[in-house]
Amino acid sequence: MADSAVPNTENPGGNSRPAGYTSMMLEFYFAKLGSLQSKRLLDLGPVCAENIMFFAHQVKKFYVCDLFLRFARNQSQELPEGEFWGHLDYAPQSFDGIHLWDFIDHLTGQQAATLVKKCHRMLMPGGKLLITAFDERFASATINSFVIGQGYQITLRPQFHLDLPWNYRSNRTLALLMTGFPKVKSFLYRNGIRELLFQRD
Amino acid sequence: MFRKSKQKVTDDAQGAGKPAETKVSPSDPSMEPGGHRTTIAPDIRIEGHIRGKEHLEIEGSLKGTAEIRDHDFYLGQKGRAEGRFMAKNMRISGKLRGTLEAEDHVEFTQEADFLGEIKAKRISIEDGAYFKGGIEIYREPEQNAVAPQKPDADSNRTPDLAPEKRSVQKQEGN
């Protein structure tokens, strides 16, 4: 995977929690989406009011589903997994873009494969899938929301109410997981965060 | 069925052992602390259409529609609502299924459980709220988005938000 090294002087030492960073991917993502007025985007959380306002101002309608929270509840209450996937009951080809953030980091291989299939179903042909993945060193860190600020500066806000397992995946493993999603672009930051953009075939 | 909540009435109700009124939080300037408020009490269930000219608070259950334009709508932690609700500002702490139309602000507290559609000028959601929905932001005609609005530091938009701050101000488009 040909990652682009992006200068980032924040938190190069590897603390238990990654520092914020400036997202190169968001600007690229918007450029790839093209005219946004008619676009439909889905964000799978953690739910973040700032990001809702940011994205909802760009598109006609912005959709949010708090998948992190529902997955955590599903895990803690040991509910049937089918019940969890039922939350992604959107019609086929409903969206031009889906934001997964780092949700895949918290799924087993089988669960991640199911999620990729669900996203493939919900996206329009050519639709974009935005993924963030963490470095191994943050495998036990608190889950964060990615709060978008000025100039696409991303601040990580801890979500202490969320307790989910971490499953680190290399870029190669992630790429293999993305059946039906050719990779468009990826960025690797010094703070250990990776941003990847895939496009539905 | 309805409980009018002026200050002196609230005091009387509390004295009679009825559930205490939920106060309007002064921390949120968009929520009008003044004015009369009608409360649907916890053990009251209503099905139908409500239209009024004062604030409406639901601690019980409402299925149907509520139209209180120019006034505020509150759904308490134990409150349940299903249907279509129109108000100036809304604060949701209970379980709501349906459509919200706010002339200004919709706020979800961390206890909220929402499934539906929202049209509003501003939305704030506390971390931890259950939220699944579609959001449409009212824009001024000249603010129609035609291109991605990179949140530049020199724009006239709201300054960057501190990480801990959960509610957001309306972002003014360029």
Interface residues (C-beta under 8 A of the other chain):
Chain A: E27 F30 A31 S35 L36 Q37 P46 V47 C48 A49 E50 I52 M53 F54 A56 H57 Q58 V59 K60 K61 F62 Y63 V64 C65 D66 L69 R70 H87 S145 V147 I148 G149 Q150 G151 Y152 Q153 T155 L156 R157 Q159 H161
Chain B: Q110 R122 I123 S124 I125 E126 D127 G128 A129 Y130 F131 K132 G133 G134 I135 E136 I137 R139 N144 A145 V146 A147 P148 Q149 K150 P151 D152 A153 P159 D160 L161 P163 E164 R166 S167 V168 K170 Q171 G173
